[in-house]
Amino acid sequence: MGVASAKLAPSTFAADESSLWLRNRNWDLIFISLSVILVPLPYLFYLLMVQLGVNADVSRNVVNGFVAIAVGGPHMMSTFLRTGLDREFVHRYPMLIRSSIIIPIVVISLAFLNLNLLLTVFFFWASTHVLHQVAYIVELYNHKESKIVRGSAVTFWSRMIDYAVVMTCLFPFAALKISQGSFDIGTNDLTAVIPDLFEAEWFFYFMAGLFLLALAAYVVKTYREYRGGYINWPKTIFMALTVAVAFVIPSLPNLDTAFQGMNCWHSFQYLALTFYIVKIRQQYGLLEKNAPLVARFGKGKDSRGLFVLSTLMLVGSVVVFAVVYALAGIIRPGIESNQHFDIAYYTAILSFLWIHYYHDHFLFTNFEALDMAYGKK
């Protein structure tokens, strides 16, 4: 696992204060931008399995399970290295932690009462979360440019254009599928719970128009930055790759597996950033008292121990899966096999995943998270 072995020794953890890269060129390209090569892999693996004669639903579930264990699950649990396992965070934000218990209750209820509604909420919250992370990384680049390197603020309109193209790039093809009544996640038809108002051509034209308008503004802004000699190349590379990939992914059949590609890239970025932030805090002696378990696993020159701890916490999801799978057959006798698996799988994953989303909407407002690496406290 590349993220787990990323070198973060005390002598090398600091970022290059004089450049626009978050840490340095190699780290940013490997873990943030060029890791885009992960996106097509789950879908290609799914197609290969189907081509070899494996049932499509079995292939889909194999891909989902592998991604969940290999990268998606550890990324989900790594959030708690900075929230639930940090005494200082719990003390400062007790209501955020306490209110998180509401999420599993909602997930379990919807899994049995209306799985399509659960997956519809999941898709749109997941999409928002992925795009929120993109916007957060963009803002980390903006923050370093304006506060650390150049000392001049990135303009309000520049930020708004960046946000506009990021937050609309995923939705044109999704809107097209919704308008055609063919928006499926695995064996679940989400158009069954999407209001009929959106199952019309106007919705696609509206979302496509918003994206094209934002894209045109972004192209003009980027050209002006290039001609003016003040373009932020690390941010521009990251945004160009993100917008291109996020625009294409929803056009593919079998959205369940297609979005696992985005999940891989998103999770890889998240693990890299989270472990980097944790190691920075450890270097400043902020973990031993407030997060002793994290400090214990974080010892060493790399982030391998943090990856192990994040993976070990997946035991919670395994337990939830086993309990719900057993109960589903009792609560709904004669349940169809795919739906039986989906109820247990999505309950086990979404109970923790939605808490991860909930906490991250808070963490993604901390644009100073890397400042200590630049020598700023």
C-alpha positions, 0 to 999 in steps of 0.5 A, spaced: 500 500 500 503 506 497 500 510 502 502 506 508 509 506 506 510 514 504 516 516 508 514 521 513 520 521 518 521 527 522 527 529 518 523 529 512 516 531 514 516 538 513 513 541 506 517 545 501 515 552 504 517 556 498 513 552 492 506 551 491 506 544 492 502 542 498 508 538 500 513 537 494 512 535 487 513 528 488 509 527 494 503 531 491 503 528 484 504 521 487 498 521 492 494 527 490 494 528 482 497 522 478 494 517 483 488 518 478 490 512 474 487 508 480 480 510 477 479 505 471 482 499 475 475 497 479 471 497 472 476 494 468 477 488 473 469 487 473 469 487 465 475 482 466 471 477 471 464 478 466 468 476 460 471 470 464 464 468 465 463 470 472 456 472 474 455 480 473 452 481 480 458 476 483 463 480 479 460 487 482 460 484 489 467 482 489 470 489 486 466 492 492 468 488 497 476 488 495 475 496 494 472 496 501 477 492 504 483 495 501 482 502 501 475 504 502 474 501 509 481 504 511 480 511 509 473 511 512 476 509 519 482 513 518 477 519 520 477 517 527 484 518 528 483 525 528 476 525 531 474 520 536 480 517 538 483 524 539 481 526 546 482 534 545 477 533 539 472 530 543 473 535 549 472 541 544 467 538 540 462 533 544 456 534 540 459 532 534 461 526 537 455 525 541 450 526 535 454 521 530 450 515 534 444 518 530 447 516 523 447 508 524 440 508 527 437 512 520 442 507 516 439 501 519 432 503 519 432 505 511 436 499 510 430 494 512 424 499 510 427 502 503 433 500 501 432 504 494 431 511 498 438 509 503 442 508 496 439 515 493 441 519 499 448 515 499 449 516 492 448 524 493 451 525 500 457 520 497 458 525 491 457 531 495 463 528 500 467 527 494 467 533 491 467 537 498 474 533 498 476 536 492 474 543 494 478 542 500 484 540 496 483 546 492 483 550 498 489 547 501 493 549 495 489 556 495 491 557 502 498 555 501 499 560 495 496 566 499 498 565 506 505 562 505 508 563 498 505 569 495 502 573 501 497 575 496 490 573 497 487 568 491 481 573 489 474 571 491 471 570 484 477 565 482 475 561 488 468 561 486 469 559 479 474 553 482 468 551 486 463 552 481 466 547 476 468 542 481 461 542 484 458 541 477 462 536 473 459 530 476 452 531 475 451 532 467 451 525 465 448 523 472 442 528 470 441 525 463 440 518 466 435 520 472 431 524 466 431 517 462 429 513 468 435 509 468 439 511 474 441 504 477 446 502 483 447 495 482 440 491 482 437 497 485 433 502 481 434 509 484 429 513 480 424 509 484 425 514 489 427 520 485 421 525 484 418 525 478 420 532 477 427 531 475 425 525 471 425 530 465 429 533 459 430 539 463 434 537 469 439 534 464 439 541 460 440 545 466 445 541 470 449 540 463 448 548 462 451 549 469 457 545 468 459 548 461 458 555 464 462 554 470 467 550 465 468 556 460 469 561 466 474 556 469 478 556 462 478 563 461 480 564 468 486 559 467 488 562 461 488 569 464 493 566 470 497 563 465 498 569 461 499 573 467 505 568 469 501 567 476 498 560 475 498 555 480 500 549 476 499 544 482 492 546 483 491 546 476 493 539 474 489 536 480 483 540 478 484 538 470 484 531 472 479 531 477 474 535 472 475 530 466 474 524 470 468 526 474 465 528 468 466 521 464 465 516 470 457 517 471 456 516 463 458 508 464 454 503 465 454 499 472 454 505 476 456 501 482 462 499 480 464 505 476 464 509 482 468 505 485 474 507 481 472 514 484 472 511 491 479 508 490 482 515 488 478 519 493 480 514 498 488 514 496 488 522 497 484 522 503 489 516 506 495 520 504 493 527 507 490 524 513 496 520 515 501 526 513 497 531 518 497 526 523 505 525 523 505 532 523 502 533 529 506 527 532 512 531 530 510 537 534 508 532 540 501 533 540 499 525 540 502 522 546 497 525 551 491 526 547 491 520 542 495 515 545 493 509 541 494 513 535 501 515 537 503 508 539 501 506 531 504 512 528 511 510 531 516 509 526 519 513 519 512 511 515 505 511 516 504 503 515 502 503 523 497 508 522 494 504 516 494 498 520 490 501 525 485 504 520 484 497 517 483 493 524 478 498 526 474 495 520 472 489 525 466 494 527 463 493 520 464 486 519 461 485 526 455 489 523 455 485 517 454 479 520 449 481 525 445 484 520 445 479 515 443 474 520 437 478 522 435 480 515 433 473 513 429 473 520 426 479 519 424 478 511 423 471 510 425 469 503 428 475 501 432 475 494 439 473 495 442 480 492 437 484 496 439 480 502 447 481 501 446 488 499 442 490 506 447 487 510 453 490 506 450 497 505 448 497 513 455 495 515 459 500 510 454 506 511 453 506 518 461 508 519 461 511 512 456 516 513 459 518 520 466 519 516 462 524 511 459 527 517 466 528 521 469 530 514 464 536 513 467 539 519 474 537 518 474 540 511 473 547 514 480 547 517 485 550 511 490 551 516 491 543 517 498 543 514 501 550 516 505 546 522 509 543 516 511 550 513 513 552 520 507 556 522 504 554 528 
